[in-house]
């Protein structure tokens, strides 16, 4: 991967003709962590080739047919880190159910049982030797114009997901947990629906 990634910022939707291939890495930035209250502001995407496309929603207007079609395409796998949140946000604001999906956080929890550190920053450092800055995580993503620092931060959240997936898949296979992980991934859209329906707390899967 190039040391200086290419980042393209789009307003309101992806341009026609952008091809991410059969697997696309995806992340979102929102105004906060409550999907009902905190609107979607940015969706970032990468084919794992060092190029990131950022779709910026400076207002609560989500007429984004190209992005929606990509997210709903059953032939394209979407890689997330903590997919549960991103799927709920996109269901709430874009009105799409994303399938099929892969979650690096779930894969990490099923394989890295020797640690409780499963954040993206931890995975990039431990598995790829890459240091990620989280300085812009709590910035104002609803601003009319994104800063250069915000754009760079958002891009880095998807640029390494393909490589992380490959590393984690090898360990899932080694430990005999590939099918279990796949079952978890297939359930994630329903888990997001439960969250949006009010069953996030209390969680119906708890005692």
CORFENVEN-V606257 format. One record per residue. N is the residue number from 1. RES is the residue in one small letter. PHI is phi in degrees with one decimal (* if undefined). PSI is psi as a letter, one per 40 degrees, with the letter a starting at -180 (none if undefined). D_FIRST is the distance of its C-alpha to the first C-alpha in whole Angstrom. Layout:
# CORFENVEN-V606257
N:RES:PHI:PSI:D_FIRST  N:RES:PHI:PSI:D_FIRST
This chain:
# CORFENVEN-V606257
1:x:*:i:0  2:x:-63.0:i:4  3:x:-69.0:d:6  4:x:-113.5:h:9  5:x:-67.9:i:8  6:x:-90.2:h:11  7:x:-124.4:h:13  8:x:-114.5:h:16  9:x:-105.0:h:20  10:x:-120.0:i:22  11:x:-104.0:h:26  12:x:87.1:e:27  13:x:-175.9:i:26  14:x:-73.8:i:23  15:x:-71.0:i:24  16:x:-64.4:i:25  17:x:91.6:e:23  18:x:-71.6:h:19  19:x:-115.7:h:18  20:x:-99.2:e:16  21:x:77.5:a:17  22:x:-77.9:e:18  23:x:-138.4:h:16  24:x:-127.5:h:15  25:x:-86.7:h:15  26:x:-136.7:i:17  27:x:-148.5:i:19  28:x:-130.9:i:22  29:x:-123.6:h:24  30:x:-131.4:i:27  31:x:-76.1:e:30  32:x:-178.6:a:31  33:x:-110.1:e:31  34:x:-109.4:h:34  35:x:-59.1:d:33  36:x:-72.4:d:37  37:x:-104.0:d:37  38:x:-104.1:h:33  39:x:-71.6:i:32  40:x:-71.8:h:28  41:x:-118.6:d:27  42:x:-144.3:h:23  43:x:-122.5:h:21  44:x:-113.1:i:17  45:x:-140.3:i:15  46:x:-150.9:i:12  47:x:-86.7:e:11  48:x:83.3:e:8  49:x:-107.8:e:6  50:x:85.0:e:5  51:x:-114.6:h:9  52:x:-121.3:h:12  53:x:-108.5:h:16  54:x:-107.0:h:18  55:x:-102.2:h:22  56:x:-101.3:h:24  57:x:-114.4:g:28  58:x:-69.7:e:30  59:x:-128.3:i:33  60:x:-81.7:f:34  61:x:-123.3:h:34  62:x:-124.7:f:32  63:x:-83.4:g:32  64:x:-128.5:g:29  65:x:-60.5:d:30  66:x:-69.6:d:26  67:x:-65.8:d:24  68:x:-62.5:d:27  69:x:-62.8:d:27  70:x:-63.6:d:24  71:x:-65.5:d:24  72:x:-92.4:e:27  73:x:-68.7:h:26  74:x:-70.5:e:27  75:x:-91.8:e:25  76:x:-118.5:h:22  77:x:-79.9:h:21  78:x:-104.9:h:20  79:x:-94.6:h:18  80:x:-126.0:i:19  81:x:-115.7:h:19  82:x:63.0:g:23  83:x:-60.3:d:24  84:x:-50.6:d:28  85:x:-72.1:d:27  86:x:-62.7:d:25  87:x:-64.8:d:27  88:x:-64.7:d:30  89:x:-63.7:d:29  90:x:-72.9:d:28  91:x:-66.4:d:31  92:x:-69.6:d:33  93:x:-103.9:d:32  94:x:-98.0:e:31  95:x:72.6:f:33  96:x:-117.4:i:31  97:x:-100.8:h:30  98:x:-85.4:h:27  99:x:-152.0:i:27  100:x:-77.5:i:25  101:x:-132.0:i:23  102:x:-136.3:h:21  103:x:-119.1:h:21  104:x:-68.6:d:19  105:x:-69.4:d:22  106:x:-65.6:d:25  107:x:-59.1:d:23  108:x:-66.4:d:22  109:x:-68.2:d:26  110:x:-81.0:e:27  111:x:-115.0:d:25  112:x:-93.7:f:25  113:x:-74.6:e:29  114:x:-86.4:e:29  115:x:-147.6:i:28  116:x:-106.7:e:28  117:x:-101.5:h:25  118:x:-123.7:e:23  119:x:-70.0:i:22  120:x:-59.7:d:18  121:x:-60.5:d:18  122:x:-66.7:d:19  123:x:-65.0:d:17  124:x:-62.6:d:14  125:x:-70.6:d:16  126:x:-74.5:d:18  127:x:-95.6:d:15  128:x:-116.4:e:12  129:x:69.6:f:13  130:x:-113.9:h:12  131:x:-93.0:h:15  132:x:-104.3:h:15  133:x:-90.3:h:18  134:x:-110.1:f:21  135:x:-62.4:d:23  136:x:-92.4:e:23  137:x:-57.3:d:23  138:x:-102.7:f:27  139:x:-84.3:i:27  140:x:-83.6:g:29  141:x:-79.8:e:27  142:x:-90.4:e:30  143:x:-64.2:i:30  144:x:-61.2:d:31  145:x:-130.3:h:28  146:x:-78.8:i:24  147:x:-78.7:i:24  148:x:-60.8:d:21  149:x:-67.3:d:20  150:x:-64.0:d:21  151:x:-61.6:d:18  152:x:-63.9:d:15  153:x:-61.3:d:17  154:x:-61.5:d:17  155:x:-63.3:d:13  156:x:-65.1:d:12  157:x:-72.9:e:14  158:x:-120.9:e:13  159:x:-64.5:d:9  160:x:-111.5:e:9  161:x:-67.4:d:12  162:x:-61.7:d:11  163:x:-67.7:d:10  164:x:-63.3:d:13  165:x:-58.4:d:15  166:x:-61.5:d:15  167:x:-64.6:d:16  168:x:-69.0:d:19  169:x:-60.6:d:20  170:x:-64.2:d:20  171:x:-74.2:d:22  172:x:-56.9:d:24  173:x:-65.6:d:25  174:x:-60.7:d:26  175:x:-93.4:e:28  176:x:70.3:f:30  177:x:-119.8:e:29  178:x:-63.5:d:27  179:x:-65.6:d:30  180:x:-63.5:d:30  181:x:-62.4:d:27  182:x:-61.7:d:27  183:x:-63.0:d:31  184:x:-63.7:d:29  185:x:-62.2:d:27  186:x:-67.9:d:29  187:x:-82.1:e:32  188:x:-54.3:d:29  189:x:-59.0:d:31  190:x:-74.4:d:34  191:x:-62.6:d:33  192:x:-64.6:d:32  193:x:-62.8:d:35  194:x:-62.5:d:37  195:x:-60.1:d:36  196:x:-67.4:d:37  197:x:-83.1:e:40  198:x:102.5:e:41  199:x:-100.4:f:40  200:x:-81.8:d:38  201:x:-150.8:h:40  202:x:-75.3:i:42  203:x:-77.4:h:40  204:x:-67.2:e:42  205:x:-89.6:e:40  206:x:-83.9:i:42  207:x:-60.2:none:45
